[in-house]
Amino acid sequence: MTEIIVRKIPLPPHVRAFTMPDPQGDYNIYINCALSAEQQLSSYLHELKHIRRDDFYKRGKTAKEIEDEM
Ligand SMILES: [Zn+2]
């Protein structure tokens, strides 16, 4: 079963959040702990949308193209 692990960590100011799939098929979401609670929630929902859309397995698309579709 796919698991989603969420961690709040210090990240550079321009990085709100990112997601890393791991080899077991689980997902690790990292959220910038310096964001406000509201920004953390919207970043979390944004990352969940990437997972639902299977964006991590779209070969041949740039990160920008994927973000533009969001
Ligand atoms: Zn995104």
PDB file of the backbone (N, CA, C, O) and the ligand in Angstrom, with CONECT records:
HET     ZN  A 101       1
ATOM      1  N   MET A   1       0.831  -1.195   0.000  1.00  0.00           N
ATOM      2  CA  MET A   1       0.000   0.000   0.000  1.00  0.00           C
ATOM      3  C   MET A   1       0.871   1.251   0.000  1.00  0.00           C
ATOM      4  O   MET A   1       1.877   1.320   0.706  1.00  0.00           O
ATOM      5  N   THR A   2       0.482   2.214  -0.780  1.00  0.00           N
ATOM      6  CA  THR A   2       1.253   3.446  -0.870  1.00  0.00           C
ATOM      7  C   THR A   2       1.113   4.267   0.404  1.00  0.00           C
ATOM      8  O   THR A   2       0.009   4.506   0.893  1.00  0.00           O
ATOM      9  N   GLU A   3       2.241   4.686   0.920  1.00  0.00           N
ATOM     10  CA  GLU A   3       2.222   5.559   2.089  1.00  0.00           C
ATOM     11  C   GLU A   3       2.738   6.927   1.704  1.00  0.00           C
ATOM     12  O   GLU A   3       3.578   7.064   0.815  1.00  0.00           O
ATOM     13  N   ILE A   4       2.230   7.926   2.377  1.00  0.00           N
ATOM     14  CA  ILE A   4       2.703   9.298   2.192  1.00  0.00           C
ATOM     15  C   ILE A   4       3.228   9.787   3.532  1.00  0.00           C
ATOM     16  O   ILE A   4       2.483   9.882   4.507  1.00  0.00           O
ATOM     17  N   ILE A   5       4.511  10.094   3.566  1.00  0.00           N
ATOM     18  CA  ILE A   5       5.153  10.559   4.794  1.00  0.00           C
ATOM     19  C   ILE A   5       5.417  12.056   4.647  1.00  0.00           C
ATOM     20  O   ILE A   5       6.035  12.491   3.675  1.00  0.00           O
ATOM     21  N   VAL A   6       4.954  12.825   5.597  1.00  0.00           N
ATOM     22  CA  VAL A   6       5.111  14.285   5.532  1.00  0.00           C
ATOM     23  C   VAL A   6       6.066  14.743   6.628  1.00  0.00           C
ATOM     24  O   VAL A   6       5.909  14.389   7.796  1.00  0.00           O
ATOM     25  N   ARG A   7       7.050  15.528   6.235  1.00  0.00           N
ATOM     26  CA  ARG A   7       7.986  16.087   7.216  1.00  0.00           C
ATOM     27  C   ARG A   7       8.116  17.592   6.984  1.00  0.00           C
ATOM     28  O   ARG A   7       8.184  18.065   5.850  1.00  0.00           O
ATOM     29  N   LYS A   8       8.147  18.317   8.087  1.00  0.00           N
ATOM     30  CA  LYS A   8       8.413  19.756   8.016  1.00  0.00           C
ATOM     31  C   LYS A   8       9.873  19.966   8.360  1.00  0.00           C
ATOM     32  O   LYS A   8      10.324  19.616   9.450  1.00  0.00           O
ATOM     33  N   ILE A   9      10.606  20.539   7.422  1.00  0.00           N
ATOM     34  CA  ILE A   9      12.045  20.730   7.622  1.00  0.00           C
ATOM     35  C   ILE A   9      12.439  22.145   7.175  1.00  0.00           C
ATOM     36  O   ILE A   9      11.699  22.787   6.429  1.00  0.00           O
ATOM     37  N   PRO A  10      13.600  22.631   7.627  1.00  0.00           N
ATOM     38  CA  PRO A  10      14.077  23.920   7.109  1.00  0.00           C
ATOM     39  C   PRO A  10      14.507  23.761   5.649  1.00  0.00           C
ATOM     40  O   PRO A  10      15.265  22.851   5.312  1.00  0.00           O
ATOM     41  N   LEU A  11      14.017  24.653   4.790  1.00  0.00           N
ATOM     42  CA  LEU A  11      14.377  24.640   3.371  1.00  0.00           C
ATOM     43  C   LEU A  11      14.744  26.062   2.963  1.00  0.00           C
ATOM     44  O   LEU A  11      14.398  27.012   3.665  1.00  0.00           O
ATOM     45  N   PRO A  12      15.436  26.221   1.845  1.00  0.00           N
ATOM     46  CA  PRO A  12      15.725  27.580   1.372  1.00  0.00           C
ATOM     47  C   PRO A  12      14.413  28.364   1.198  1.00  0.00           C
ATOM     48  O   PRO A  12      13.383  27.773   0.873  1.00  0.00           O
ATOM     49  N   PRO A  13      14.444  29.673   1.410  1.00  0.00           N
ATOM     50  CA  PRO A  13      13.213  30.480   1.410  1.00  0.00           C
ATOM     51  C   PRO A  13      12.375  30.356   0.134  1.00  0.00           C
ATOM     52  O   PRO A  13      11.151  30.480   0.191  1.00  0.00           O
ATOM     53  N   HIS A  14      13.019  30.110  -1.026  1.00  0.00           N
ATOM     54  CA  HIS A  14      12.263  30.043  -2.271  1.00  0.00           C
ATOM     55  C   HIS A  14      11.636  28.664  -2.497  1.00  0.00           C
ATOM     56  O   HIS A  14      10.891  28.483  -3.460  1.00  0.00           O
ATOM     57  N   VAL A  15      11.923  27.694  -1.630  1.00  0.00           N
ATOM     58  CA  VAL A  15      11.360  26.344  -1.789  1.00  0.00           C
ATOM     59  C   VAL A  15      10.227  26.169  -0.785  1.00  0.00           C
ATOM     60  O   VAL A  15      10.463  26.165   0.424  1.00  0.00           O
ATOM     61  N   ARG A  16       9.000  26.025  -1.276  1.00  0.00           N
ATOM     62  CA  ARG A  16       7.862  25.841  -0.369  1.00  0.00           C
ATOM     63  C   ARG A  16       7.768  24.394   0.078  1.00  0.00           C
ATOM     64  O   ARG A  16       7.596  24.101   1.262  1.00  0.00           O
ATOM     65  N   ALA A  17       7.884  23.491  -0.893  1.00  0.00           N
ATOM     66  CA  ALA A  17       7.769  22.073  -0.563  1.00  0.00           C
ATOM     67  C   ALA A  17       8.227  21.254  -1.764  1.00  0.00           C
ATOM     68  O   ALA A  17       8.261  21.750  -2.890  1.00  0.00           O
ATOM     69  N   PHE A  18       8.576  20.006  -1.515  1.00  0.00           N
ATOM     70  CA  PHE A  18       8.827  19.102  -2.632  1.00  0.00           C
ATOM     71  C   PHE A  18       8.517  17.685  -2.194  1.00  0.00           C
ATOM     72  O   PHE A  18       8.396  17.395  -1.004  1.00  0.00           O
ATOM     73  N   THR A  19       8.388  16.796  -3.193  1.00  0.00           N
ATOM     74  CA  THR A  19       8.026  15.409  -2.933  1.00  0.00           C
ATOM     75  C   THR A  19       9.029  14.484  -3.590  1.00  0.00           C
ATOM     76  O   THR A  19       9.422  14.693  -4.738  1.00  0.00           O
ATOM     77  N   MET A  20       9.441  13.464  -2.863  1.00  0.00           N
ATOM     78  CA  MET A  20      10.360  12.462  -3.388  1.00  0.00           C
ATOM     79  C   MET A  20       9.694  11.092  -3.304  1.00  0.00           C
ATOM     80  O   MET A  20       9.385  10.617  -2.211  1.00  0.00           O
ATOM     81  N   PRO A  21       9.472  10.455  -4.460  1.00  0.00           N
ATOM     82  CA  PRO A  21       9.010   9.059  -4.411  1.00  0.00           C
ATOM     83  C   PRO A  21      10.178   8.179  -3.982  1.00  0.00           C
ATOM     84  O   PRO A  21      11.319   8.461  -4.350  1.00  0.00           O
ATOM     85  N   ASP A  22       9.926   7.124  -3.216  1.00  0.00           N
ATOM     86  CA  ASP A  22      11.035   6.235  -2.875  1.00  0.00           C
ATOM     87  C   ASP A  22      10.871   4.903  -3.600  1.00  0.00           C
ATOM     88  O   ASP A  22       9.813   4.642  -4.174  1.00  0.00           O
ATOM     89  N   PRO A  23      11.902   4.055  -3.585  1.00  0.00           N
ATOM     90  CA  PRO A  23      11.867   2.830  -4.404  1.00  0.00           C
ATOM     91  C   PRO A  23      10.735   1.866  -4.025  1.00  0.00           C
ATOM     92  O   PRO A  23      10.373   1.011  -4.833  1.00  0.00           O
ATOM     93  N   GLN A  24      10.175   1.981  -2.832  1.00  0.00           N
ATOM     94  CA  GLN A  24       9.064   1.111  -2.423  1.00  0.00           C
ATOM     95  C   GLN A  24       7.721   1.604  -2.976  1.00  0.00           C
ATOM     96  O   GLN A  24       6.694   0.947  -2.804  1.00  0.00           O
ATOM     97  N   GLY A  25       7.740   2.759  -3.637  1.00  0.00           N
ATOM     98  CA  GLY A  25       6.492   3.304  -4.161  1.00  0.00           C
ATOM     99  C   GLY A  25       5.794   4.232  -3.189  1.00  0.00           C
ATOM    100  O   GLY A  25       4.671   4.671  -3.437  1.00  0.00           O
ATOM    101  N   ASP A  26       6.453   4.532  -2.086  1.00  0.00           N
ATOM    102  CA  ASP A  26       5.899   5.501  -1.139  1.00  0.00           C
ATOM    103  C   ASP A  26       6.375   6.902  -1.514  1.00  0.00           C
ATOM    104  O   ASP A  26       7.277   7.071  -2.334  1.00  0.00           O
ATOM    105  N   TYR A  27       5.750   7.897  -0.894  1.00  0.00           N
ATOM    106  CA  TYR A  27       6.087   9.285  -1.200  1.00  0.00           C
ATOM    107  C   TYR A  27       6.484  10.022   0.071  1.00  0.00           C
ATOM    108  O   TYR A  27       5.840   9.886   1.111  1.00  0.00           O
ATOM    109  N   ASN A  28       7.547  10.801  -0.028  1.00  0.00           N
ATOM    110  CA  ASN A  28       7.986  11.645   1.074  1.00  0.00           C
ATOM    111  C   ASN A  28       7.746  13.092   0.679  1.00  0.00           C
ATOM    112  O   ASN A  28       8.326  13.592  -0.285  1.00  0.00           O
ATOM    113  N   ILE A  29       6.885  13.756   1.437  1.00  0.00           N
ATOM    114  CA  ILE A  29       6.635  15.181   1.197  1.00  0.00           C
ATOM    115  C   ILE A  29       7.425  15.973   2.228  1.00  0.00           C
ATOM    116  O   ILE A  29       7.321  15.722   3.428  1.00  0.00           O
ATOM    117  N   TYR A  30       8.205  16.918   1.757  1.00  0.00           N
ATOM    118  CA  TYR A  30       8.959  17.802   2.640  1.00  0.00           C
ATOM    119  C   TYR A  30       8.383  19.206   2.520  1.00  0.00           C
ATOM    120  O   TYR A  30       8.270  19.749   1.420  1.00  0.00           O
ATOM    121  N   ILE A  31       8.027  19.778   3.635  1.00  0.00           N
ATOM    122  CA  ILE A  31       7.415  21.111   3.646  1.00  0.00           C
ATOM    123  C   ILE A  31       8.319  22.070   4.413  1.00  0.00           C
ATOM    124  O   ILE A  31       8.847  21.735   5.473  1.00  0.00           O
ATOM    125  N   ASN A  32       8.484  23.247   3.868  1.00  0.00           N
ATOM    126  CA  ASN A  32       9.326  24.260   4.504  1.00  0.00           C
ATOM    127  C   ASN A  32       8.687  24.710   5.823  1.00  0.00           C
ATOM    128  O   ASN A  32       7.602  25.292   5.823  1.00  0.00           O
ATOM    129  N   CYS A  33       9.359  24.440   6.938  1.00  0.00           N
ATOM    130  CA  CYS A  33       8.778  24.731   8.254  1.00  0.00           C
ATOM    131  C   CYS A  33       8.695  26.230   8.534  1.00  0.00           C
ATOM    132  O   CYS A  33       8.059  26.641   9.505  1.00  0.00           O
ATOM    133  N   ALA A  34       9.333  27.053   7.693  1.00  0.00           N
ATOM    134  CA  ALA A  34       9.269  28.502   7.907  1.00  0.00           C
ATOM    135  C   ALA A  34       7.980  29.108   7.347  1.00  0.00           C
ATOM    136  O   ALA A  34       7.688  30.276   7.603  1.00  0.00           O
ATOM    137  N   LEU A  35       7.208  28.328   6.587  1.00  0.00           N
ATOM    138  CA  LEU A  35       5.954  28.845   6.028  1.00  0.00           C
ATOM    139  C   LEU A  35       4.904  28.993   7.129  1.00  0.00           C
ATOM    140  O   LEU A  35       4.976  28.339   8.169  1.00  0.00           O
ATOM    141  N   SER A  36       3.930  29.867   6.876  1.00  0.00           N
ATOM    142  CA  SER A  36       2.798  29.978   7.795  1.00  0.00           C
ATOM    143  C   SER A  36       1.972  28.692   7.706  1.00  0.00           C
ATOM    144  O   SER A  36       2.110  27.919   6.759  1.00  0.00           O
ATOM    145  N   ALA A  37       1.115  28.477   8.701  1.00  0.00           N
ATOM    146  CA  ALA A  37       0.277  27.273   8.713  1.00  0.00           C
ATOM    147  C   ALA A  37      -0.551  27.188   7.430  1.00  0.00           C
ATOM    148  O   ALA A  37      -0.713  26.112   6.854  1.00  0.00           O
ATOM    149  N   GLU A  38      -1.068  28.325   6.997  1.00  0.00           N
ATOM    150  CA  GLU A  38      -1.890  28.357   5.784  1.00  0.00           C
ATOM    151  C   GLU A  38      -1.063  27.968   4.545  1.00  0.00           C
ATOM    152  O   GLU A  38      -1.520  27.193   3.704  1.00  0.00           O
ATOM    153  N   GLN A  39       0.155  28.516   4.445  1.00  0.00           N
ATOM    154  CA  GLN A  39       1.028  28.191   3.310  1.00  0.00           C
ATOM    155  C   GLN A  39       1.453  26.719   3.357  1.00  0.00           C
ATOM    156  O   GLN A  39       1.572  26.068   2.319  1.00  0.00           O
ATOM    157  N   GLN A  40       1.679  26.205   4.567  1.00  0.00           N
ATOM    158  CA  GLN A  40       2.056  24.788   4.681  1.00  0.00           C
ATOM    159  C   GLN A  40       0.925  23.904   4.177  1.00  0.00           C
ATOM    160  O   GLN A  40       1.160  22.914   3.484  1.00  0.00           O
ATOM    161  N   LEU A  41      -0.320  24.273   4.534  1.00  0.00           N
ATOM    162  CA  LEU A  41      -1.466  23.483   4.090  1.00  0.00           C
ATOM    163  C   LEU A  41      -1.610  23.552   2.571  1.00  0.00           C
ATOM    164  O   LEU A  41      -1.827  22.524   1.928  1.00  0.00           O
ATOM    165  N   SER A  42      -1.495  24.737   1.993  1.00  0.00           N
ATOM    166  CA  SER A  42      -1.666  24.824   0.538  1.00  0.00           C
ATOM    167  C   SER A  42      -0.521  24.115  -0.188  1.00  0.00           C
ATOM    168  O   SER A  42      -0.727  23.529  -1.250  1.00  0.00           O
ATOM    169  N   SER A  43       0.682  24.168   0.385  1.00  0.00           N
ATOM    170  CA  SER A  43       1.808  23.450  -0.219  1.00  0.00           C
ATOM    171  C   SER A  43       1.599  21.940  -0.147  1.00  0.00           C
ATOM    172  O   SER A  43       1.904  21.210  -1.090  1.00  0.00           O
ATOM    173  N   TYR A  44       1.073  21.487   0.991  1.00  0.00           N
ATOM    174  CA  TYR A  44       0.773  20.068   1.169  1.00  0.00           C
ATOM    175  C   TYR A  44      -0.262  19.609   0.133  1.00  0.00           C
ATOM    176  O   TYR A  44      -0.094  18.562  -0.492  1.00  0.00           O
ATOM    177  N   LEU A  45      -1.323  20.388  -0.045  1.00  0.00           N
ATOM    178  CA  LEU A  45      -2.355  20.032  -1.022  1.00  0.00           C
ATOM    179  C   LEU A  45      -1.791  20.038  -2.448  1.00  0.00           C
ATOM    180  O   LEU A  45      -2.155  19.202  -3.275  1.00  0.00           O
ATOM    181  N   HIS A  46      -0.897  20.998  -2.718  1.00  0.00           N
ATOM    182  CA  HIS A  46      -0.240  21.063  -4.026  1.00  0.00           C
ATOM    183  C   HIS A  46       0.561  19.783  -4.279  1.00  0.00           C
ATOM    184  O   HIS A  46       0.482  19.200  -5.361  1.00  0.00           O
ATOM    185  N   GLU A  47       1.326  19.353  -3.284  1.00  0.00           N
ATOM    186  CA  GLU A  47       2.145  18.141  -3.447  1.00  0.00           C
ATOM    187  C   GLU A  47       1.262  16.900  -3.589  1.00  0.00           C
ATOM    188  O   GLU A  47       1.577  16.004  -4.372  1.00  0.00           O
ATOM    189  N   LEU A  48       0.151  16.842  -2.832  1.00  0.00           N
ATOM    190  CA  LEU A  48      -0.775  15.708  -2.972  1.00  0.00           C
ATOM    191  C   LEU A  48      -1.315  15.624  -4.389  1.00  0.00           C
ATOM    192  O   LEU A  48      -1.509  14.534  -4.927  1.00  0.00           O
ATOM    193  N   LYS A  49      -1.557  16.785  -4.989  1.00  0.00           N
ATOM    194  CA  LYS A  49      -2.069  16.810  -6.364  1.00  0.00           C
ATOM    195  C   LYS A  49      -1.037  16.214  -7.325  1.00  0.00           C
ATOM    196  O   LYS A  49      -1.401  15.480  -8.243  1.00  0.00           O
ATOM    197  N   HIS A  50       0.247  16.526  -7.120  1.00  0.00           N
ATOM    198  CA  HIS A  50       1.292  15.910  -7.947  1.00  0.00           C
ATOM    199  C   HIS A  50       1.250  14.385  -7.818  1.00  0.00           C
ATOM    200  O   HIS A  50       1.394  13.667  -8.807  1.00  0.00           O
ATOM    201  N   ILE A  51       1.051  13.899  -6.586  1.00  0.00           N
ATOM    202  CA  ILE A  51       1.016  12.445  -6.365  1.00  0.00           C
ATOM    203  C   ILE A  51      -0.191  11.842  -7.085  1.00  0.00           C
ATOM    204  O   ILE A  51      -0.060  10.831  -7.774  1.00  0.00           O
ATOM    205  N   ARG A  52      -1.368  12.461  -6.926  1.00  0.00           N
ATOM    206  CA  ARG A  52      -2.579  11.962  -7.584  1.00  0.00           C
ATOM    207  C   ARG A  52      -2.421  11.944  -9.093  1.00  0.00           C
ATOM    208  O   ARG A  52      -2.934  11.047  -9.762  1.00  0.00           O
ATOM    209  N   ARG A  53      -1.704  12.943  -9.643  1.00  0.00           N
ATOM    210  CA  ARG A  53      -1.532  13.042 -11.090  1.00  0.00           C
ATOM    211  C   ARG A  53      -0.395  12.162 -11.615  1.00  0.00           C
ATOM    212  O   ARG A  53      -0.159  12.097 -12.821  1.00  0.00           O
ATOM    213  N   ASP A  54       0.311  11.484 -10.694  1.00  0.00           N
ATOM    214  CA  ASP A  54       1.439  10.634 -11.098  1.00  0.00           C
ATOM    215  C   ASP A  54       2.544  11.429 -11.787  1.00  0.00           C
ATOM    216  O   ASP A  54       3.202  10.930 -12.700  1.00  0.00           O
ATOM    217  N   ASP A  55       2.739  12.663 -11.346  1.00  0.00           N
ATOM    218  CA  ASP A  55       3.686  13.539 -12.021  1.00  0.00           C
ATOM    219  C   ASP A  55       5.139  13.056 -11.939  1.00  0.00           C
ATOM    220  O   ASP A  55       5.983  13.512 -12.710  1.00  0.00           O
ATOM    221  N   PHE A  56       5.434  12.151 -11.025  1.00  0.00           N
ATOM    222  CA  PHE A  56       6.830  11.748 -10.838  1.00  0.00           C
ATOM    223  C   PHE A  56       7.271  10.720 -11.868  1.00  0.00           C
ATOM    224  O   PHE A  56       8.453  10.392 -11.974  1.00  0.00           O
ATOM    225  N   TYR A  57       6.304  10.218 -12.623  1.00  0.00           N
ATOM    226  CA  TYR A  57       6.647   9.179 -13.598  1.00  0.00           C
ATOM    227  C   TYR A  57       6.365   9.636 -15.024  1.00  0.00           C
ATOM    228  O   TYR A  57       6.236   8.815 -15.932  1.00  0.00           O
ATOM    229  N   LYS A  58       6.271  10.956 -15.216  1.00  0.00           N
ATOM    230  CA  LYS A  58       6.068  11.488 -16.566  1.00  0.00           C
ATOM    231  C   LYS A  58       7.412  11.811 -17.191  1.00  0.00           C
ATOM    232  O   LYS A  58       7.941  12.911 -17.028  1.00  0.00           O
ATOM    233  N   ARG A  59       7.941  10.869 -17.886  1.00  0.00           N
ATOM    234  CA  ARG A  59       9.244  11.061 -18.534  1.00  0.00           C
ATOM    235  C   ARG A  59       9.095  12.046 -19.682  1.00  0.00           C
ATOM    236  O   ARG A  59       8.054  12.095 -20.338  1.00  0.00           O
ATOM    237  N   GLY A  60      10.112  12.809 -19.917  1.00  0.00           N
ATOM    238  CA  GLY A  60      10.119  13.696 -21.068  1.00  0.00           C
ATOM    239  C   GLY A  60       9.422  15.020 -20.838  1.00  0.00           C
ATOM    240  O   GLY A  60       9.334  15.845 -21.747  1.00  0.00           O
ATOM    241  N   LYS A  61       8.925  15.229 -19.624  1.00  0.00           N
ATOM    242  CA  LYS A  61       8.333  16.526 -19.317  1.00  0.00           C
ATOM    243  C   LYS A  61       9.232  17.258 -18.343  1.00  0.00           C
ATOM    244  O   LYS A  61       9.775  16.657 -17.416  1.00  0.00           O
ATOM    245  N   THR A  62       9.390  18.552 -18.552  1.00  0.00           N
ATOM    246  CA  THR A  62      10.206  19.326 -17.617  1.00  0.00           C
ATOM    247  C   THR A  62       9.363  19.667 -16.385  1.00  0.00           C
ATOM    248  O   THR A  62       8.133  19.628 -16.416  1.00  0.00           O
ATOM    249  N   ALA A  63      10.071  20.003 -15.299  1.00  0.00           N
ATOM    250  CA  ALA A  63       9.368  20.412 -14.085  1.00  0.00           C
ATOM    251  C   ALA A  63       8.470  21.613 -14.381  1.00  0.00           C
ATOM    252  O   ALA A  63       7.366  21.715 -13.846  1.00  0.00           O
ATOM    253  N   LYS A  64       8.946  22.518 -15.231  1.00  0.00           N
ATOM    254  CA  LYS A  64       8.145  23.702 -15.540  1.00  0.00           C
ATOM    255  C   LYS A  64       6.862  23.321 -16.270  1.00  0.00           C
ATOM    256  O   LYS A  64       5.793  23.852 -15.970  1.00  0.00           O
ATOM    257  N   GLU A  65       6.967  22.401 -17.227  1.00  0.00           N
ATOM    258  CA  GLU A  65       5.764  21.976 -17.960  1.00  0.00           C
ATOM    259  C   GLU A  65       4.752  21.347 -17.010  1.00  0.00           C
ATOM    260  O   GLU A  65       3.550  21.582 -17.135  1.00  0.00           O
ATOM    261  N   ILE A  66       5.236  20.549 -16.061  1.00  0.00           N
ATOM    262  CA  ILE A  66       4.332  19.925 -15.091  1.00  0.00           C
ATOM    263  C   ILE A  66       3.685  20.993 -14.219  1.00  0.00           C
ATOM    264  O   ILE A  66       2.478  20.951 -13.982  1.00  0.00           O
ATOM    265  N   GLU A  67       4.483  21.958 -13.735  1.00  0.00           N
ATOM    266  CA  GLU A  67       3.901  23.018 -12.894  1.00  0.00           C
ATOM    267  C   GLU A  67       2.889  23.851 -13.673  1.00  0.00           C
ATOM    268  O   GLU A  67       1.873  24.269 -13.116  1.00  0.00           O
ATOM    269  N   ASP A  68       3.158  24.099 -14.962  1.00  0.00           N
ATOM    270  CA  ASP A  68       2.238  24.908 -15.758  1.00  0.00           C
ATOM    271  C   ASP A  68       0.880  24.231 -15.920  1.00  0.00           C
ATOM    272  O   ASP A  68      -0.125  24.906 -16.144  1.00  0.00           O
ATOM    273  N   GLU A  69       0.843  22.889 -15.808  1.00  0.00           N
ATOM    274  CA  GLU A  69      -0.420  22.150 -15.945  1.00  0.00           C
ATOM    275  C   GLU A  69      -1.214  22.129 -14.652  1.00  0.00           C
ATOM    276  O   GLU A  69      -2.385  21.747 -14.655  1.00  0.00           O
ATOM    277  N   MET A  70      -0.611  22.526 -13.564  1.00  0.00           N
ATOM    278  CA  MET A  70      -1.260  22.374 -12.243  1.00  0.00           C
ATOM    279  C   MET A  70      -2.432  23.327 -12.077  1.00  0.00           C
ATOM    280  O   MET A  70      -3.083  23.330 -11.032  1.00  0.00           O
TER     281      MET A  70
HETATM  282 ZN    ZN A 101       4.441  21.698  -7.929  1.00  0.00          ZN2+
END
